[in-house]
Every structure is written in C-alpha cells, then in structure tokens.
Amino acid sequence: MSKIGKINIEIPEKVKVSLEGSLLKMEGPLGKNNLALDINMFDLKINDGKEVSIKPKNINSDTKRIWGLNRSLINNAIKGINDGYSKTLELSGVGFRAAIKGNILNLQIGFSHDVNYSIPEGIKISVEKQTIIKILGSDKQLVGAVAAKIKSFKKTEPYKGKGIKEQGEYSLKKEGKKK
C-alpha cells in the first residue's frame, strides 16, 4: 500500500475540480490546469468539491508504484493554481546582471556577448535589484525547468563562487593553488 496515495487531497475554496473522461480539469485564481489520468488503473472520486481521493482498481506492483506519484501530481497541480510556485536565483560575480526586455530575460554573465532567454508561456520572471531573479508560475515542473535552464548558462565555479545559483544553495568552495 502507498503511504502517500492513501491521503486525500483537500481542495481550497477558490479551486474548482472536475473529471471529464480521463482528464482532470482544475480552475483556480492563478489559472487553469489539465491532468491526464489512467482511468483503467485508478478510481478517482471528488467528494462534494472539498477533497479528491485516488485509489487503484486492483493492487499489484505496478499500481503501487504509480499510485503515490499520481496523487502527488494532482496535489501539486491544485497547490499551483491556488498559491503558485516560485524560485529565486542569485547572480554572483563582478559585472553580472540581469534585465527583462519585453518577453526576454537578458543576462550579462561574463561572456563577450549577452545571453538572451525567451520566457515561456505560463511563467513570470521579475528581476529584483540586478542580481536577483524571481521565477513565478503555477506549474511546479515548468518553474523548476526554467530555473535549471537559467542556472545552466553559468554554473557556479568552485574557486570564487561566480555564477548563477538558487537562493540559499551552498556551493562547496575549493582551496586555491599553494606556493
């Protein structure tokens, strides 16, 4: 039995959830979200619009593995359209700065050219100061993917700590060359 899968998902007051065929439709203050579920494998019940429960039709090794995953995906989607997800990135280095120009994030990160990143739909990026980038969105996976893509432009180097990292992330610093 899945420990996570057994727990019912509470639906906040502002969120509406409906099941249409194998598609779970969710609507909230931050937008809409659809999630495709395998109805042949799982039984999904919406109790009075207040909570969602998911149970497998027959329990075997395959359904045990996927049960908790599907419950977590539904929970993350409901939390996302109600509260949203955010990640904060820090730029550290001399002359490193970020700016938003329309729908493009412009990064000056020590290369001979600027790095331009087009912001995907469903994501809001704001630049606080010039060295702090805040990524907001209702899809947890998309927010994490955008943060990882921006971090990949300039990974934190181990000697001086220059680069792009998440706020609060610890990067191991190496000792320099000895005489």
Stockholm file with secondary structure:
# STOCKHOLM 1.0

chainA/1-179         MSKIGKINIEIPEKVKVSLEGSLLKMEGPLGKNNLALDINMFDLKINDGKEVSIKPKNINSDTKRIWGLNRSLINNAIKGINDGYSKTLELSGVGFRAAIKGNILNLQIGFSHDVNYSIPEGIKISVEKQTIIKILGSDKQLVGAVAAKIKSFKKTEPYKGKGIKEQGEYSLKKEGKKK
#=GR chainA/1-179 SS CCHHHHSCEECCTTCEEEEETTEEEEEETTEEEEEECCTTTEEEEEETTTEEEEEESSCCHHHHHHHHHHHHHHHHHHHHHHTCEEEEEEEESTTCEEEEETTEEEEECSSSSCEEEECCTTEEEEEETTTEEEEEESCHHHHHHHHHHHHHHSCCCTTTCCEEEETTCCCCCCCCCCC
#=GC SS_cons         CCHHHHSCEECCTTCEEEEETTEEEEEETTEEEEEECCTTTEEEEEETTTEEEEEESSCCHHHHHHHHHHHHHHHHHHHHHHTCEEEEEEEESTTCEEEEETTEEEEECSSSSCEEEECCTTEEEEEETTTEEEEEESCHHHHHHHHHHHHHHSCCCTTTCCEEEETTCCCCCCCCCCC
//
